[in-house]
Structures are given as structure tokens and as C-alpha cells.
């Protein structure tokens, strides 16, 4: 069976057109449809206005899909109606067509409608004034134009502006939703990187130290004193790792959002806890530390940088002597760590992820400082400068670039 499928807007147009037809028929039957002060062609039948009404209603069927075409058809029907048998019903449909153009047509068509309506009103009233001495008829015609043309334009303009504002607000709401979603994803990603950084510094560093100490203990089976010292260092490293792990877990479970580790386990005043286990393996470590009272965030960042530097030196250049210099003044904390390379090789294999170096760079950036790590004169050097007058942590890039590390291939 053949069917015509109409959209909701088209169904609304059909309903509105039928309402105008019913209204026009009612006005015609009741005798209220003719406009009394305009001349009419007596030779036409009295039902002729129903023809112009039908044409205008047919044009109004396109009021929301093709509003300019609908206005053109209704305007043509109105011209015929005015010069033959003037009636009110067609003017009613004209007012709806004008409103539809203001609401549904493009901006250019709306501007053209404004100009055309103004020009038509001025010309019509000027012609009426020139030919009709009765000012009451002129006044009544002006009110007629305002009612059937001016009012629909004003109302349609208001509806159009509200619709435009609604579209803009919806677009803004979508943009805000998308922005919030991106910020949420970025926050989750940043949190994962932060957790990975903390786990690396707390667990990987300590486990690497334990592995180095255990290897030294296995090689020193003929030296009971060295074996005992290594085992003591292993135990101390394990206890420190567990303590820092508990602290990190407590802080991550805290709803306050403060994730600063406890300075009792992470402070440059406890740098001996980092150096002693490495010395126990037979590695010479020279320490020159002149550290006054430091801000908490700088103290912790410096401690993590020293810990990671010692871990890298013990892991990748085992047995090489390590020089540590830590000093501070009124403006900044300076950390300088260097150790010779073994067999002319890089201290960090170039084919492995440099998470530790990236973590050091990130921690220096988090307090507004700088860090450089690389090979210089056959030594691997880490140089960090952390300002003491920082207002707090600065924004760290979501995906921080790796620090400038220039290393030769093995």
C-alpha cells in the first residue's frame, strides 16, 4: 500500500493549515470574512474567497520546510484576494507565513523580509494618504498592517533569538561536558603516572639496592664480616622500603588529597640511609653535604633524586666510586652526583626505558627546578638545582619530555 511519510514538522504544518482553512470557512459562513472598507468585484461569486483561502493554505503547508516559498505563494494569493474579494482569512494565513520566515528561514531571507515589509508598509500608507482624505481609514490601515505583518515579525524575531540562544547554550554545554571528560581522563592518566613514579622510587630503588647488596654478599662468602655487613644492609633497606611503602599507602588512601611523603623516611638529613647500604657492598662513596633546614617539598624531591642517582650508579656501574655533593644557600639547593663509567659504557643502557631519569626530571620540575643528566669526561653526572623560594609545585607537563641525556652506545 502506498504511503506518504511525513515528518513531525510537516504534520504540524498540515495541522496549522487545516486550522486556518476551518477558521476561514467559519468566517465565510458567518459573514465576517469580507473586509468592508475595501472595494470588491461584484461579478465574482461570494464563495470566491474560499479559492484564495485554499491556495494560501496550500502554500502554508511549506511554512517550516520552505518558508520563503510559502510566503511567496501566500503573498500571491493575498494580492488576488485584495483586488477581487478582500477577506480576513487570507491575511491570517499571511501573518503565519511571515512568522514562519522569521523563525525558519535563513538570515538573508529574514533581512530581506524586514526590508520588504518596511518598504511595503511605507508605500501602501503613502499611496493611501495620497488618495484617501479620511485619516481614520489611514489609521485603521496602519493598525491592520501592524497586526498582520509587524506583530508576526516581532514575535518571530523573539522566538528566533531564543532558539539561537538555546542552540548556543546546548553547544556550550556539550563543549563543557567534553572538556570535563578530557580533564577527567587527563587526571586519571596523571594519577597513574604519579603512582608509577612513586612505586618506582620507593620499591624499584630499594629492590635494586637489595639486589646489589645480595650480589655482593654472595661474592663475599669467605669474609664473614663483609657478609654480616651486607645482610645488615639488606635488612635495613628492606625495613626502609616497607616503611616508605606503608607511608605511601596511607597517603594515597587519605581523602585530603595530600600526597607528600613523610620526611622521616624521605629527607636529605637521612642521606646516610642511602649511602651506607652501597658502602657495605664495597663501593666507595664520597659525601659532601651542607644542608640547612629545607622546605619539605624541596627536601623530599632532593632525596628522591639522590636515591635514584645512587641506584643507577650501583646498578649500571657496579663498584665504581661515587661522589656526592649537596649544598644549599638562600636561593637554591644544588645536588651534584658523579661516578666513572665502567668499560667505557653508558651508565644507563640506551635500549631500556629511562623511567628513573624521567622521574628525576619530573621531581625537579615539580618544585620549579632543573636537572641535567649525562656523560661528561668519562663520568656519568647528575646535576640538579632546586629553588628554595618556590611558591610550591608548578605544573608538570602531562607527558614530560625526557631530560637532555647524551650517552654513547655500548
Secondary structure by P-SEA (a helix, b strand, c coil): cbbbbbcaaaaaaaaaaaaaaaaaaaaaaaccccccccccccccccaaaaaaaaaaaaaaccccccaaaaaaaaaaaaaaaaaccccaaaaaaaaaaaaaaaccccaaaaaaaaaaaaaaaaaaaaaaaaccccaaaaaaaaaaaaaccaaaaaaaaaaaaaaaaaaaaaaaaaaaaaaaaaaaaaaaaaaaaaaaaaaaaccaaaaaaaaaaaaaaaaacccaaaaaaaaaaaaaaaaaaaaaaaaaaaaaaccccccccccccccccccccccaaaaaacbbbbbbbbcccccaaaaaaaaaaaaaaaaaaaacccccbbbbbbbbcccbbbbbbbbbbccccccccccccaaaaaaaaaaaaaaccccccccccccbbbbbbbbccccccccccccccccccccccc
